[in-house]
Amino acid sequence: MKAKSIKGKSTETIAAALSESMADGFKPTLGFLFMSVKQDREAVSRLLDEKGIQLFGATTAGEFTDGEIQEGSIVLLLLDIDPDCFKIELIETSQDSAFEDAKKLGTIGKETFFSPAFIIANSGVSSDGEPIVEGILKSFESPVSSPNGEVTIFGGKAGDDLALEATFVFTNGKSSSCGLVAIIIDEAKIDVRGIATCGWNAIGTTKTVTRSEGSIVYTIDDKPALDTLMNFLGVEIRQEGDNEIVRFLSSWYYPLQVERENTETVIRTAMFANKVDRSLICSGKVPQGSKIKFAMPPDFDSIDKVVEDCKEIMDDAQQQADALIMFSCVSRHLSFGMVIKEEIDQVQKIWDAPMAGFFTYGEYGKSKKGKFEYHNNACCIVALKEK
């Protein structure tokens, strides 16, 4: 498998870069396309369609490829992978139907390949990613379990340049503001490996979520959740007219670290605040009764931890990859600023393969000691290698 990455600030520059990349006889069949909502998704999709390139696409909160971070742009990872090795699906979904829709996706994967791996992206700013993972996994419980003992799931939630209004996933001729796009890969022919790693550290005392429902946290230690977080941070929420639900970007720096039995903690970011009932609306479930701590942004030593965690998914130091995809939480970019480039560069150098990625509103993957699940504030790297 050969791979190349290209980038541009317009459909025209992507068209020129695509032609240049194919001038040596390179004939890509698959493209991972990550782009700002400001760009013309339909035009770029048509361009790839005309070239016979199947498309896995998502809008972003920033893009990067081969060491360069972009904003408001387009990045594209091209692969000349055998079309018999993958299948792309886009399913319209909603928060209420996400579990069943993801279960259908898992069934499609199981019926397509004996050993399928899933790379996914979903749209919907406030959608919870947990039902998606749970639905895919549920489809493998019966009648036949996954042949390798677990189902591989990596990916990220689409972004919209931090507007927090509307995100999109898309493929050839299809686009959805509340959808789930997946590339299902035959792991018998393509090695798919990766890791989700974070680096946020818990601070302060342990608190209890005394009232919550799904991803909405109403009270912490019997006090309004928003007030508890504001007191902890020493900040006020930004007033946005008469809107009841408002963005609360300060909380992205200090998310909730949720303790769980017999597995690693998980981070949940409070993406919005409700000024009326003083609740926090998180990007993922926070069960009532959960023990939590607030987490602080990682220091620069955490870059070393991320790099070391990524190295551990290699069987040996000589292992290669044909292509790399990274899903990195936008909160990492907000916290690190342009120093995040160092993290991206060092991870890519582990394999020294073409890479593209984007800053997300949530990530899917497996931590070093955990299971495949939905994350916030994580860096998720995926390495692809033809067997």
ABEGO torsion letter per residue (X at the ends): XBBBBBBBABAAAAAAAAAAAAAAGBBBABBBBBBBAABBAAAAAAAAAAAGBBBBBBBBAEBBBGGBBBBGBBBBBBBABBAAABBBBBBBBBAAAAAAAAAAAAAAAAAABABBBBBBBBBEAABBAAAAAAAAAAAAAOABBBAAGBBBBBEBBBBAGGAGABBBBBBBGBBBABBBBBBBBBAAABBBBBBBBBGBBBBEBBBBBABBBEABBABBGGBBAAAAAAAAAGBBBBBBEABABBBBAAAAABBBBBBBBGBBBBBBBBABBBAAAGBBBBBEBBBBGBBBBBBBBBBAAAAAAAAAAAAAABABAABBBABBBBBBBAAAAAAAEAAAAAAAAAAAAAAGBBBBBBBBAEBBEBBAABBBBBBBGBBBBBBBBBX
